[in-house]
């Protein structure tokens, strides 16, 4: 059997129904596109999560299975249901708020058994034999499969952020992730800094950065897309941003000052606002800042097509130092001039094709320069860069890493291509 036909059990912190794109869903789409069957196992609801979400359509659809302690098998819209099988585990006990100790450890074991039962159910239901266990940034329950109970060809852990930054997640997440990294057969990380800071835990670690789905974002260049209604009224040049806005990465004060510095332009923020800071500093009162709320990834090209320049306004801190942002290649695939803060080695690796701001003054000044210098040749250059950073390329690298490690483990017979 060709290696690429090997099943993947993909445990992830990021549910398939997230309102913004994720690394795990992007990988899954490309795996499925290439014919790999993926069992996409959501991070489970805790009892607290379920109570909060109980009136949402998805929670209502899952209610019967959840309350019976059973996994819910689901279909990911737009993906082949024979190849992309989404699984939502039973309810778990909320324990992250607790201090480390015997009670936490006891409840952790209960939660872990529930998720392990879900994985056993998947293996039994689909009669899995040769499969890879792939964990995307979710060390909280089952970071790796215990090999005395399961038989994955490889346990692979995907590190995409620095757990040490945010106190709530670091309380247990950092320790659990470090244990998972030590135990994994293979570790892949999305940024060069993550490779650097995690290598001491497992030297079998590889750089596997974020990428872009060209079939989605090239439409901003190749098609004449309808103007989204919520920005159709804007007559000024547009400074745009797409993505999640939180108070760890997104520099709210910087963007507010940017809007005030460029009153002749409109700042359009497309994505969920996950911080009170936006309102606390009065960004909702700035007349040339427009927010659209969360949009599906397929909707983004229509917005990008109308933007004159796009932003990556990330704060410079320990967390952003470990970020290779999803949006950089999405922006480049859409042909857009990018103005970014200089927050990580990975973003600086794009210095030839984007505008990097070392200071606040640079950030404001480079907006006009980026708009003024935009030209068809630059659009083509950006697109060529994006073509080398697709999910197709990343999945090919993933299988190269798998092939190398299966060979090292004496399992060459799995791949007969």
C-alpha positions as CSV (number, residue, x, y, z in Angstrom):
1,X,0.0,0.0,0.0
2,X,1.3,3.5,-0.9
3,X,2.4,5.3,2.3
4,X,0.0,8.2,1.4
5,X,-2.9,5.8,1.8
6,X,-2.0,5.2,5.5
7,X,-4.8,6.3,7.8
8,X,-4.2,9.2,10.1
9,X,-5.9,9.6,13.5
10,X,-5.6,13.4,14.0
11,X,-6.2,14.7,17.5
12,X,-6.4,18.4,17.6
13,X,-7.0,21.4,19.9
14,X,-8.8,23.1,17.0
15,X,-12.4,21.8,16.3
16,X,-13.2,21.4,12.6
17,X,-16.1,23.9,13.1
18,X,-13.8,26.8,14.3
19,X,-14.8,30.2,12.9
20,X,-11.3,30.8,11.5
21,X,-8.9,28.5,9.7
22,X,-6.5,26.2,11.6
23,X,-3.4,24.3,10.9
24,X,-5.1,21.0,11.5
25,X,-8.0,21.6,9.3
26,X,-5.8,22.9,6.5
27,X,-3.6,19.7,6.7
28,X,-6.7,17.6,6.8
29,X,-8.1,19.2,3.6
30,X,-4.8,18.5,1.8
31,X,-4.5,14.9,3.1
32,X,-8.0,14.2,1.9
33,X,-7.3,15.9,-1.4
34,X,-4.5,13.4,-1.9
35,X,-6.6,10.4,-0.9
36,X,-5.5,9.9,2.7
37,X,-8.2,9.0,5.2
38,X,-8.2,11.2,8.2
39,X,-10.1,10.7,11.5
40,X,-10.3,14.3,12.8
41,X,-10.8,14.1,16.6
42,X,-12.0,17.4,18.1
43,X,-10.8,18.6,21.5
44,X,-13.7,17.5,23.7
45,X,-16.2,19.7,25.4
46,X,-15.9,19.8,29.1
47,X,-19.1,19.9,31.1
48,X,-18.6,23.6,31.5
49,X,-18.1,24.0,27.7
50,X,-21.3,22.0,27.0
51,X,-23.4,24.1,29.3
52,X,-22.1,27.3,27.7
53,X,-22.7,26.0,24.1
54,X,-25.8,23.9,24.8
55,X,-28.2,26.0,22.7
56,X,-25.9,26.1,19.6
57,X,-27.0,23.9,16.7
58,X,-23.9,21.7,16.8
59,X,-24.1,21.1,20.6
60,X,-27.8,20.2,20.1
61,X,-26.9,17.7,17.4
62,X,-24.3,16.2,19.6
63,X,-26.4,16.1,22.7
64,X,-27.6,12.5,22.6
65,X,-24.2,11.1,22.1
66,X,-22.5,13.4,24.6
67,X,-25.0,12.7,27.4
68,X,-24.7,9.0,26.8
69,X,-20.9,9.2,27.0
70,X,-20.4,8.2,23.4
71,X,-18.4,9.8,20.5
72,X,-20.3,11.7,17.9
73,X,-19.3,10.9,14.3
74,X,-19.7,13.9,11.9
75,X,-19.1,15.1,8.4
76,X,-16.8,18.0,7.6
77,X,-18.6,20.2,5.0
78,X,-17.0,20.2,1.7
79,X,-14.8,17.1,2.3
80,X,-15.2,13.6,1.0
81,X,-17.2,11.9,3.9
82,X,-15.4,8.6,3.1
83,X,-12.0,10.2,3.7
84,X,-12.7,12.9,6.3
85,X,-14.4,11.5,9.4
86,X,-14.9,14.0,12.2
87,X,-15.2,12.6,15.7
88,X,-16.3,14.5,18.8
89,X,-15.4,12.7,22.1
90,X,-17.7,12.4,25.1
91,X,-17.8,15.1,27.8
92,X,-14.9,15.6,30.0
93,X,-14.4,17.1,33.5
94,X,-13.1,20.7,33.6
95,X,-9.8,20.5,35.4
96,X,-7.5,23.1,33.9
97,X,-8.4,25.6,36.7
98,X,-7.1,23.2,39.4
99,X,-3.7,23.2,41.0
100,X,-1.4,20.3,40.3
101,X,-1.9,17.5,42.8
102,X,-3.6,14.2,43.5
103,X,-7.1,15.4,42.7
104,X,-6.1,16.9,39.4
105,X,-4.1,13.7,38.5
106,X,-7.1,11.5,39.4
107,X,-9.6,13.5,37.2
108,X,-7.0,13.7,34.4
109,X,-6.9,9.9,34.3
110,X,-10.7,9.8,34.0
111,X,-10.6,12.3,31.1
112,X,-7.8,10.5,29.4
113,X,-9.7,7.2,29.5
114,X,-12.7,8.8,27.9
115,X,-10.6,10.1,25.0
116,X,-8.8,6.8,24.7
117,X,-12.1,5.0,24.5
118,X,-13.1,7.3,21.6
119,X,-9.9,6.4,19.8
120,X,-10.5,2.7,20.4
121,X,-14.0,3.1,19.1
122,X,-12.6,4.6,15.9
123,X,-10.1,1.8,15.5
124,X,-12.7,-0.9,16.1
125,X,-15.5,0.7,14.0
126,X,-13.2,1.3,10.9
127,X,-11.0,-1.8,11.5
128,X,-7.8,0.2,11.4
129,X,-4.5,-1.6,11.2
130,X,-1.7,0.6,9.8
131,X,-2.3,4.1,11.0
132,X,-0.3,7.2,12.2
133,X,-1.3,9.0,15.4
134,X,-0.9,12.8,14.7
135,X,-1.5,15.2,17.5
136,X,-1.9,18.9,16.8
137,X,-1.1,20.9,19.9
138,X,-3.4,19.1,22.2
139,X,-1.5,17.5,25.0
140,X,-4.3,17.7,27.5
141,X,-5.7,14.2,27.3
142,X,-3.9,11.9,24.8
143,X,-0.7,13.4,23.6
144,X,0.6,10.1,22.2
145,X,-0.9,6.7,22.1
146,X,0.5,4.2,24.7
147,X,2.2,1.5,22.6
148,X,1.4,-1.2,25.1
149,X,-2.3,-0.7,24.3
150,X,-2.3,0.6,20.7
151,X,-0.1,0.0,17.6
152,X,0.4,3.3,15.7
153,X,3.1,3.2,13.1
154,X,4.3,6.5,14.6
155,X,3.3,8.9,17.3
156,X,3.8,12.4,15.8
157,X,3.3,15.6,17.8
158,X,2.7,19.0,16.1
159,X,3.9,22.0,18.0
160,X,2.4,25.3,16.8
161,X,2.8,27.7,19.7
162,X,4.6,28.4,22.9
163,X,2.5,27.1,25.8
164,X,4.6,29.0,28.3
165,X,3.2,32.4,27.5
166,X,-0.4,32.4,28.6
167,X,-0.7,31.7,32.3
168,X,-4.0,29.7,32.2
169,X,-2.8,27.3,29.4
170,X,0.7,27.1,30.9
171,X,-0.6,25.9,34.3
172,X,-0.8,22.3,33.0
173,X,-0.3,22.6,29.2
174,X,3.4,23.4,29.2
175,X,4.2,20.4,31.5
176,X,1.9,18.1,29.6
177,X,3.3,19.2,26.2
178,X,6.9,18.7,27.3
179,X,6.0,15.2,28.4
180,X,4.3,14.5,25.0
181,X,7.3,15.9,23.1
182,X,9.7,13.6,25.1
183,X,7.5,10.6,24.4
184,X,6.7,11.2,20.7
185,X,8.5,9.3,17.9
186,X,8.5,12.5,15.8
187,X,7.9,16.2,16.5
188,X,7.1,18.8,13.9
189,X,7.0,22.5,14.6
190,X,5.6,25.4,12.7
191,X,8.4,27.9,13.4
192,X,12.1,27.9,13.6
193,X,12.0,29.3,17.2
194,X,9.8,26.4,18.3
195,X,12.3,24.0,16.9
196,X,15.0,25.8,18.8
197,X,13.3,25.8,22.2
198,X,11.9,22.3,22.0
199,X,14.9,20.4,20.6
200,X,16.3,19.7,24.0
201,X,13.2,17.6,24.7
202,X,13.4,15.5,21.5
203,X,16.1,15.9,19.0
204,X,13.9,14.2,16.3
205,X,12.2,17.5,15.5
206,X,11.5,19.0,12.1
207,X,10.4,22.4,10.9
208,X,7.0,22.1,9.1
209,X,5.7,25.7,8.7
210,X,2.2,26.9,7.9
211,X,1.2,27.3,4.3
212,X,-1.6,28.4,1.9
213,X,-4.4,26.7,-0.1
214,X,-3.7,28.3,-3.5
215,X,-7.1,27.2,-4.9
216,X,-8.8,29.5,-2.4
217,X,-6.5,32.6,-2.3
218,X,-5.4,32.8,-5.9
219,X,-9.0,33.8,-6.7
220,X,-8.2,37.3,-5.4
221,X,-5.9,37.6,-8.4
222,X,-7.5,35.4,-11.1
223,X,-11.2,36.2,-10.7
224,X,-13.4,39.3,-10.5
225,X,-15.1,38.7,-7.2
226,X,-18.2,40.4,-5.9
227,X,-17.6,43.2,-3.4
228,X,-18.6,42.0,0.1
229,X,-21.7,44.0,1.2
230,X,-20.2,45.1,4.5
231,X,-17.4,47.0,2.8
232,X,-19.2,48.1,-0.4
233,X,-19.8,51.5,1.0
234,X,-16.0,52.3,1.5
235,X,-14.7,54.9,-0.9
236,X,-11.2,55.3,0.5
237,X,-8.1,53.1,0.1
238,X,-8.4,50.1,2.4
239,X,-5.8,48.8,4.9
240,X,-6.9,45.3,5.7
241,X,-6.3,42.5,8.2
242,X,-7.8,39.0,8.2
243,X,-7.6,36.6,11.1
244,X,-8.2,36.1,14.8
245,X,-7.6,39.2,17.1
246,X,-6.5,38.4,20.6
247,X,-4.7,40.4,23.3
248,X,-1.5,38.3,23.1
249,X,-0.6,38.5,19.4
250,X,-2.7,41.4,18.0
251,X,-1.3,44.9,18.8
252,X,-4.6,46.8,19.3
253,X,-3.0,50.1,20.3
254,X,-0.7,50.0,17.2
255,X,-3.7,49.5,14.9
256,X,-5.7,52.2,16.5
257,X,-2.8,54.7,16.1
258,X,-2.4,53.5,12.5
259,X,-6.0,54.4,11.7
260,X,-5.6,57.8,13.3
261,X,-2.4,58.4,11.4
262,X,-4.1,57.5,8.1
263,X,-7.5,59.3,8.3
264,X,-7.7,59.3,4.5
265,X,-7.9,55.4,4.6
266,X,-10.1,52.8,6.1
267,X,-8.8,50.0,8.3
268,X,-10.9,46.9,7.7
269,X,-10.5,44.1,10.3
270,X,-12.0,40.7,9.1
271,X,-12.2,38.1,11.8
272,X,-13.3,37.4,15.4
273,X,-12.4,39.8,18.1
274,X,-11.4,37.8,21.1
275,X,-10.3,40.5,23.5
276,X,-12.0,43.3,25.4
277,X,-9.0,45.5,24.7
278,X,-10.5,46.4,21.3
279,X,-13.4,48.1,23.2
280,X,-11.5,49.2,26.2
281,X,-9.2,51.4,24.2
282,X,-12.1,52.7,22.1
283,X,-11.3,51.2,18.7
284,X,-15.0,50.7,18.1
285,X,-15.3,54.5,18.3
286,X,-12.6,55.3,15.6
287,X,-14.6,56.3,12.5
288,X,-12.2,54.8,9.9
289,X,-12.0,51.3,11.6
290,X,-14.5,48.8,10.2
291,X,-15.0,45.3,11.6
292,X,-16.8,42.5,9.8
293,X,-16.7,39.7,12.3
294,X,-15.6,36.1,11.5
295,X,-15.8,34.9,7.9
296,X,-15.3,31.5,6.3
297,X,-11.9,31.1,4.7
298,X,-13.6,30.8,1.3
299,X,-15.0,34.3,1.7
300,X,-11.6,36.0,2.4
301,X,-10.4,36.4,-1.2
302,X,-13.3,38.8,-2.0
303,X,-12.1,41.0,0.9
304,X,-8.5,40.7,0.0
305,X,-9.2,41.7,-3.6
306,X,-10.5,45.1,-2.3
307,X,-7.6,45.8,0.1
308,X,-4.9,48.1,-1.1
309,X,-2.4,46.9,1.6
310,X,-2.6,44.2,4.3
311,X,-1.3,44.0,7.8
312,X,0.3,41.6,10.2
313,X,0.2,43.9,13.3
314,X,1.6,41.5,15.8
315,X,3.1,42.6,19.1
316,X,6.7,41.7,19.7
317,X,6.7,39.3,22.6
318,X,7.8,35.8,23.5
319,X,4.8,34.1,22.0
320,X,4.9,35.9,18.6
321,X,8.7,35.1,18.5
322,X,7.5,31.5,17.9
323,X,5.0,32.3,15.2
324,X,5.0,31.6,11.5
325,X,1.7,33.2,10.7
326,X,-0.8,31.4,8.5
327,X,-1.8,34.6,6.9
328,X,1.6,35.5,5.3
329,X,1.3,33.1,2.5
330,X,-2.5,33.7,2.1
331,X,-1.7,37.4,1.6
332,X,1.1,36.7,-0.8
333,X,-1.1,34.3,-2.8
334,X,-3.6,37.1,-3.1
335,X,-0.9,39.3,-4.5
336,X,-1.2,41.9,-1.8
337,X,1.6,44.2,-0.4
338,X,2.2,43.2,3.2
339,X,3.2,45.5,6.0
340,X,4.3,43.6,9.1
341,X,5.9,44.2,12.4
342,X,9.3,42.4,12.7
343,X,8.2,39.9,15.4
344,X,10.0,36.6,14.5
345,X,12.8,35.1,12.6
346,X,10.2,33.4,10.3
347,X,8.5,36.7,9.3
348,X,11.9,38.2,8.7
349,X,12.6,35.4,6.3
350,X,10.1,37.1,4.0
351,X,11.9,40.5,4.1
352,X,12.6,40.4,0.4
353,X,8.9,40.3,-0.5
354,X,7.1,42.3,2.3
355,X,7.5,45.5,4.2
356,X,9.0,44.9,7.7
357,X,8.5,47.6,10.3
358,X,11.1,47.7,13.1
359,X,9.4,50.7,14.8
360,X,6.0,52.2,15.2
361,X,7.0,55.1,12.9
362,X,8.1,52.6,10.2
363,X,4.7,50.8,10.5
364,X,2.8,54.0,9.7
365,X,5.2,55.1,7.0
366,X,5.4,51.8,5.1
367,X,1.6,51.8,4.4
368,X,1.9,54.6,1.8
369,X,5.1,53.2,0.4
370,X,3.6,49.7,0.0
371,X,0.5,51.2,-1.8
372,X,2.7,53.5,-4.0
373,X,5.1,50.8,-5.1
374,X,2.5,48.1,-5.9
375,X,2.8,46.9,-9.4
376,X,1.8,43.8,-11.5
377,X,5.4,42.5,-11.4
378,X,5.3,42.6,-7.6
379,X,2.0,40.8,-7.6
380,X,3.5,38.0,-9.7
381,X,6.6,37.8,-7.4
382,X,4.4,37.4,-4.3
383,X,2.4,34.7,-6.0
384,X,5.5,32.8,-6.9
385,X,6.6,32.9,-3.3
386,X,3.2,31.6,-2.2
387,X,3.5,28.7,-4.7
388,X,6.5,27.4,-2.8
389,X,4.6,27.4,0.5
390,X,1.4,25.5,-0.2
391,X,-0.3,22.8,1.9
392,X,0.5,20.4,-1.0
393,X,4.2,21.1,-0.4
394,X,3.8,20.7,3.4
395,X,2.0,17.4,3.1
396,X,4.8,16.1,0.8
397,X,7.3,17.1,3.4
398,X,5.2,15.4,6.1
399,X,5.3,12.1,4.2
400,X,9.0,12.5,3.6
401,X,9.5,12.8,7.4
402,X,7.2,9.8,8.0
403,X,9.0,7.7,5.4
404,X,12.4,8.6,6.9
405,X,11.2,7.6,10.4
406,X,9.5,4.4,9.3
407,X,12.7,3.4,7.7
408,X,14.6,4.2,10.9
409,X,12.1,2.0,12.8
410,X,12.5,-0.9,10.3
411,X,9.0,-0.4,8.8
412,X,10.0,0.2,5.1
413,X,7.5,-2.4,4.0
414,X,4.6,0.0,4.5
415,X,5.6,2.1,1.6
416,X,5.8,0.3,-1.8
417,X,5.7,3.3,-4.1
